């Protein structure tokens, strides 16, 4: 079963009041908002794809749980989030 936005286990904002979807580029492209539903979902699916992992519900929820419960709060960039997840998954 493919991972979908409905499979997210935690509550998220639909969109931040300060986030204007018409504006693209830095910093919105580089920073990960862990409270915004669309950004978390997109980050998870992009991460799984980049690691050649199945876009399954199970894999998506594993990554989501790591982001919500274990990722240090001082990680804000997508690059650092990717690096942290790779290290975390390799240490399992």
N, C-alpha and C positions, 0 to 999 in steps of 0.2 A: 504494500500500500504506500503510495507516494505521500511524502510530507507536505502538508498544506498549512495555511495560516490558522485554520481551525484546530490544528493539532498542538498549538502552543499551549503549554500547561500553566503559565503564569499570566497575571493581569498586566496589561500594557495600555498606555495612552494610544489613542488612535492617531493623533498628530499633535505635536507641540504647537502652542499658539505662536511661538516665535519662528517656527519652521515654515518657510514659504516654499511650497513645492515648485514654484516658477523659477526660483533661484537655484542654480546648480553650480558645482565647483567647490573650491576650497572655502571654508573648512568642512562643509557638510559632507563632501565626498570622502574626507580623510578621517573624520571622527565618527565613532559609533555611539549612538544613543541607545543605551540599554533599557530605556523606558518606553520607547516608541515601537509599537507592534510591527509596522512595515519594515523598519530598519533592522530589527532583530531577525525577523523572518528572512529578509533578503541576505543579511550577513550569514546566517546559518546555511542557507542553500548555496550561496557562493563558496563558503568554506568547504562544505561537503564536496562540491564539484571540483574545487581546486585540489582536493586530496584524493580524488578518484574514488570517493565513497558513494554508496547508494543513497539516493535521496529518499530513504525510507522514513516512516514515522518514527521508528525506534532510534535511528541515527540522529534525526533532527531533535528529538527530545533529549537525547544524551548530551548533545552540544548545548542545547538551551539550558539544561540543568547546570552544566559546568559554568556557563556564562553567568547565570543568576546566583549560584550558591558558592562558587569557588574562585572565580576570577577576581583578582585584587581590584579594589575600587579605584586605584590610581592608574589603571589601564584605560585609556580613552581612544587611542587611535586604532583603526582597523588593522594596521600592520602589526602593532604590538599585541592586539587581541589574537590575531592569527598565530603569531610566534608563540604566545602563551599556550594556546590550545594544542598546537603541534607538540610542544614539550610535554604538556599534561597527558595527552593521549599516548605518546611514546613511553611515558613512565609507568603506564598501567600494566 
